[in-house]
Amino acid sequence: MSKSLFEITGTIANVENMIESAETLGEDTQEYKDYLETLFGELQKKANNIDFFLDSLEVKQAEILAIAKQYEELAKTYKKKATTIDNSKKRLLSLFETTGLVGEKKKFETAYHSYYLAKSYTLEVSPDINLESLPNDFKKIKIELNKIEIKKAISAGLTVPGFFIEEHKRVQRR
């Protein structure tokens, strides 16, 4: 059974320590160096396997990105169709209102559907409204953190209670 990447790197560290000890004692280190070379070969194979795995993930990621772009295109098409439907309904409403063919209690029937007028009510907001003058019962307040400014403050040496900057490491491939 092949060793894990961590086992290989751990063994490399042990063999390097053994070589250092043998050199200190004046012993022959060739056998250790040969074994170390074998371990580096295994490490190279593992790295190649990981590289191949990452390449395959990147291909999958590209496929998912392509699907996301198709989804965006379908969403645009859907929106266009929804707009067409909405505009057609508005034209029908205008036609029915001006001709009187349809009313609240008067239906108009086609081979496929029946049409009638229904009322609904929506709240519209005036563009010149002063939100500060509204009672608190009519407002929702949403507080959001400004993480960029908090990070700048901490980086500048200020203390912001409850916040800290954490260092992360990542592997970059080219």
ABEGO torsion letter per residue (X at the ends): XBBBAAAAAAAAAAAAAAAAAAAAAGBBAAAAAAAAAAAAAAAAAAAAAAAAAAAAAAAAAAAAAAAAAAAAAAAAAAAAAAAAAAAAAAAAAAAAAAAGABBAABBBBBAABBBBBBBBBBBBBBAABBAAABBAAABBBBBBBBAAAAAAAAAAGBBBBGBBBBBBBBBBBX
